[in-house]
Amino acid sequence: MSEKNSFLVFSGTSTRYLAEKICANLGCSLGNLLVTRFSDGEFAVSYEESIRGRDVFLVQSTFPNSDNLMELLLMIDAAKRASARHIIAVIPYFGWARQDRKDKPRVSIGAKLVADLLSAAGINRLITMDLHADQIQGFFNVPVDHLYASGVLLPYMQSLRIKNLVVASPDVGGSKRASTFAKYLGCPLVLCNKTRARANVVESIQIIGDVKDKNVIVVDDMVDTAGTITKAADVMKAAGALSVRACASHCVMSGPASERVQNSSLEEIVFTDSIPYSNRCAKVKQLSVAGMFAETIRRIVSNQSISSQYLV
């Protein structure tokens, strides 16, 4: 069996747009998978071609709603029962990743639960990108290839040729990521100290560092309701910043996010296409990570190192 015929790529319903681009980069066709939906909301998946003895790559981001995760679990189970050689879950956006620890009594650790579900279903490997917390890799007992969106975001930021640049983190938790961007771009780092009134509601933000007469790029892993990133942009503008841009790996953009971004001090906000974005906002730009995932799949199939995939 040739290398090209040794693997197949399949997609869940909601991530087909990205899987098609990955297949275009790989020079192969997307596998034929049928999802049958019943009137009560239940659904079933079936492979419409033989996968016996093949490596199957199942592309599905587990962004809301929960159907996306359940669909992926059924795809994994069906592949296992159809005698696939290896089952590799390709999850560009790993949902529930914000629930990575017990931060107060009597709460679940959702990320560990999802890891257990994927393992119990039968994956042999996971390919994902920019987990909210790096330690989630340790929740799995199978190899995890953790890619970074910096491979597409940093070249774009460099192409803008911005003078007097400062990289900022919207909260202390993202300081490591922002520090990496700042070192690569050769510019200072600014931190924001954020306090929350409750989930998705920011109470106040204080800037740690100087942004006066600077062009700021705020770096984060995801933007959900855009409350933090827009408030940070407004505070920095008020503190004398010449311009404020933002970049983040995952375009969750739920609820009032698009309206908040449009009405904020942000000049633009750049995401990858790990999650589809349908609510058009003139300030939002998406860069594709299909090439990065395709190259990772190609290297895994040919047993090559993927370390050169990492820009930083």
CORLIN-V678902 format. One line per field, one symbol per residue. burial: b if it has 24 or more other ideal C-beta (glycine too) atoms within 12 Angstrom, else e. A space follows every 10 residues. Layout:
burial: ???
This chain:
burial: eeeeebbbbb bbbbbbbbbe bbbeebebeb bebebeeeee eebebebeee beebbbbbbb bbbeeeebbb bbbbbbbbbb ebebebbbbb bbbbbbbbbb eeeeeeeeeb bbebbebbbe bbbbbbbbbb bbbeebbebb ebebbbbbbb bbbbebbeee ebeebbbbbb bebbbebbeb bbebbebbbb bbbbeeeeee ebeebebbbe beebbbbbbb bbbbbbbbbb bbbbbbbebe bebbbbbbbb bbbbeebbeb beebbbbbbb bbbbbbbeee bebbbbbbbb bbbbbbbbeb beeeebeebe ee
